[in-house]
Amino acid sequence: MNLRGGGLKLIRTIQNLTVPDPEFQTLIDRMKPIQVSDERLGDELLDVGINWEHFVASTNDKMIPGDPLHISDLTMQTKIDSLDEISEALVREINKRARGK
């Protein structure tokens, strides 16, 4: 992937993003007006991925047998799902920028 240094740009893929966790939604709403470089965008994706991994790893004991994508703690499940949606939005933005769109 070739992310150009490029100028500062809004993260277009989060502008209409709504996630189930209110705490993470607040963070998204705060990020909407901020313009970021390609490098900062990559850093944000890395941070979200690390947080997602932490939440998933800390809930192994709450996994629902036969349903490995869900846990019994609904609050934590909401956070995990929200981080997943955020990371997907950031990847879409990186791909758009890499294609020059």
N, C-alpha and C positions, 0 to 999 in steps of 0.2 A: 504494500500500500504506500502510495506516495502522497503524504500530506504536505502540501506546500506551506511555507511559513505564513503566507497570506496575511491579510489585515485582520482586524477584529470584526467579528460577525456575531449576530444573534444566533442562538441555537434554535433553529427553525422547528425542529422536530419536537420540542417541548412546549411550544407556544399554545397548543390545544390539549396537552397531555393532562389527564386526570388519573390519579392513582388512588387505591383504596385507603392508604394510611395517611391520616391528617398531618402528621409530622413531616413526612416526606413530601406531601403535597405543598406544604408551606415552603419547603426548600425549593421546590420546582417553581413556585410562584415568585420567589425572590430572585431566581436565576433568569426568568423570562426577559427582563429588560437589559440584562448584562451581555455585552458583546465580549466574546472570547477568541483567542487565537486558536489555530489548529492544535498547537502544543498543549494549551490549557484544556482544550476539549478532550484530548487523549488522556491527560492527567485526571480529568473528572471521571472518565470511563473507568480508569484503573481504580480510583477511589470507590466508585459504586460497586465494582466487581469484588474488591476486598471486603467491603461491608456485607455484600450478599453472601460471600463465602463464610464470613464469620457467623452470620445469622444461621445459615444452614448447618454449619458444623456444630453450633451450640445447641441444636435441637434434635440431634440424632436419637435421643431417648424418647422423643415425642412423635416419631414417625408412625404413621398409620399402617398396620400390616396390610399388604396387598395394594397399597396406594402410595408408592414411594415419593410422589410429588407433593404430598400433603402431610401436615402434622396436626396433632390434636390441639395445640395452642393457637387459637384463632387470631389473637393479637400478633403473635410472631409470624403466623402465616401471612397476614396482611402486609407486614413489613417485607417479608421475603418476596411476595408477589409484586409489591410496589418497586422494590429494587430491580426486579427482573424487567418490569416495564420501562423503568428509567434507563437501564443499560441498553435495552433494545432501541429506544429512542436515540440514545447517544451514538450507537453503532450506525443507525440510519443516517444521522447527521454526518458522521465521519465519511460514510460512503458517498453521500451527496457532494461533500466538499472534495473528495478525492476525484470524483468525476467532473468537477468544475461546475456543478449545478447550484 
